[in-house]
Amino acid sequence: MTDQPEGLPARAAALDLLQAALSRRAGLDDALMRPPFSALPPRERGHARALVMAALRRLGPIDRLLDGKLQKPPPEAVRNILRLGAAELFWMQAPDFAVVSTSVDLAASRKETRPFKGLVNAVLRALARDGAPTLEPQNLCPDWLYARWAAAWGPDSASRIAALIAEEPSADLSFKAPPPPELAAALEAQALPGGSWRTGRGGLVTEWPGFEDGSWWVQDAAAAIPARLLAVGPGETAVDLCAAPGGKTLQLAAAGAATVAVDRSAPRLTRVAENLARTRLSAETVVADAAAWTDPRTFDAVLLDAPCTATGTFRRHPDVLWASRPGDVAPLARSQAKLLESAAGRVKPGGRLVYCVCSLEPEEGEQQVEGFLKRQPGFRLAPIAPGEGGAPTESITADGCLRLLPFHIEGGGDGFFAARFVKA
Ligand SMILES: C[S@@+](CC[C@H](N)C(=O)[O-])C[C@H]1O[C@@H](n2cnc3c(N)ncnc32)[C@H](O)[C@@H]1O
């Protein structure tokens, strides 16, 4: 990736990002928006982010190595300097001496880590001597999450899911209309089943062909499936109840439905508006809590992409693995049930409701469907057919829901659950 490690500012920003990523859910997203990271020049921002992602994708194996070298646990900031140093030594092709010396400089630059300069030097030199570790799927994942996946989907699937943690994902694109061959070629994009395209391109997305004129938006191939299951068309109405940043709203609007996008976060809804403007699509945007939104309208198609643990998004957001806690699942599942009740009231007779989450946890998927059907006898499941909307055959459950595991899409995809209901 780079021959020379960046200087101190990029490494200090990387340390701040890593600390934020590990301290709380969405901590990384917040830290990416503020200084010191946001104040770096673009190239150094790229390096700081890549360094943190390299560490988060292999945090389990790195910590095992460090535990073997440390006699007692050092302060967290020192451990984080070592984690970044190890990631750069093994997976960023930087010269060992440079990684060791810049990591020591970083430790020396802060009061709390300064007394541990010698430790940083000794541990990183020892790691460099030993060489890169082998990456076992089980070690790439926190134990509690791996145990959950093994219990829910079987040990073999858990291992295949976890093996993708260390892989850098390619970008997937959704197009407003099927792209002309010359645009697909310029984007180095290959068609995937269902209508998404996958590109191996790197660099700034805003500089790729077709970005400026709004021909496409970035959307994981798995994340693009749920909105297709509503199969909306011109003359229909649709509401996307947790809409930001808006990938699914854009799909509904591009398919011709008169679309309303609701999100409780005004700043996040601004991103939906920006995406609509860039793609020249239209939708009404509403800042509201979808569980308490008093709008009396009902819709032909209702999409609830509910807030969830997001454990299925670890390929692009490896921080979710390390910032999530076992206790996060139950409160989110309760809020999903509440949102589903509210969503049900917004479906016209004969209309469709798609519930989805980017989670690998059954409490947020299968168990929500079970509870909803008991509470809402006026709804029934409308089974999803194998292949429908790009749904891989092996993702379709016995009752016709989508349980997409990250390895079901060739090359990897987000983990997703979706269920489609119709109202009698
Ligand atoms: C999983 S993301 C949605 C992703 C989006 N559907 C897309 O495809 O781009 C969840 C969103 O739900 C919003 N949200 C969370 N709780 C909400 C609520 N009670 N009402 C409305 N929006 C909510 C969050 O602000 C966040 O933007």
The ligand as a Tripos MOL2 file, in Angstrom:
@<TRIPOS>MOLECULE
LIG
   27    29     1     0     0
SMALL
NO_CHARGES

@<TRIPOS>ATOM
      1 C1        -30.0860    0.7780    9.0100 C.3       1 LIG1
      2 S1        -30.0540    2.5190    8.8440 S.3       1 LIG1
      3 C2        -31.0490    2.7110    7.4320 C.3       1 LIG1
      4 C3        -30.3130    2.5660    6.1180 C.3       1 LIG1
      5 C4        -31.1300    3.0320    4.9460 C.3       1 LIG1
      6 N1        -32.4090    2.3530    4.8820 N.3       1 LIG1
      7 C5        -30.4120    2.8370    3.6180 C.2       1 LIG1
      8 O1        -30.6530    1.8760    2.9190 O.co2     1 LIG1
      9 O2        -29.5990    3.7060    3.2760 O.co2     1 LIG1
     10 C6        -31.1010    2.9650   10.1310 C.3       1 LIG1
     11 C7        -31.6120    4.4140   10.1080 C.3       1 LIG1
     12 O3        -32.7270    4.4330   10.9750 O.3       1 LIG1
     13 C8        -32.7950    5.6870   11.5980 C.3       1 LIG1
     14 N2        -33.6560    5.4820   12.7720 N.ar      1 LIG1
     15 C9        -33.3760    4.8440   13.9140 C.ar      1 LIG1
     16 N3        -34.4440    4.8140   14.7180 N.ar      1 LIG1
     17 C10       -35.4580    5.4410   14.0590 C.ar      1 LIG1
     18 C11       -36.8000    5.7250   14.3440 C.ar      1 LIG1
     19 N4        -37.3450    5.3630   15.4940 N.pl3     1 LIG1
     20 N5        -37.5220    6.3910   13.4290 N.ar      1 LIG1
     21 C12       -36.9640    6.7740   12.2460 C.ar      1 LIG1
     22 N6        -35.6880    6.5400   11.9150 N.ar      1 LIG1
     23 C13       -34.9440    5.8670   12.8030 C.ar      1 LIG1
     24 C14       -31.3740    6.0640   11.8740 C.3       1 LIG1
     25 O4        -31.2390    7.4640   11.9940 O.3       1 LIG1
     26 C15       -30.6740    5.4960   10.6310 C.3       1 LIG1
     27 O5        -30.5400    6.4970    9.6530 O.3       1 LIG1
@<TRIPOS>BOND
     1     1     2 1
     2     2     3 1
     3     2    10 1
     4     3     4 1
     5     4     5 1
     6     5     6 1
     7     5     7 1
     8     7     8 2
     9     7     9 1
    10    10    11 1
    11    11    12 1
    12    11    26 1
    13    12    13 1
    14    13    14 1
    15    13    24 1
    16    14    15 ar
    17    14    23 ar
    18    15    16 ar
    19    16    17 ar
    20    17    18 ar
    21    17    23 ar
    22    18    19 1
    23    18    20 ar
    24    20    21 ar
    25    21    22 ar
    26    22    23 ar
    27    24    25 1
    28    24    26 1
    29    26    27 1
@<TRIPOS>SUBSTRUCTURE
     1 LIG1         1 GROUP 0 **** ****
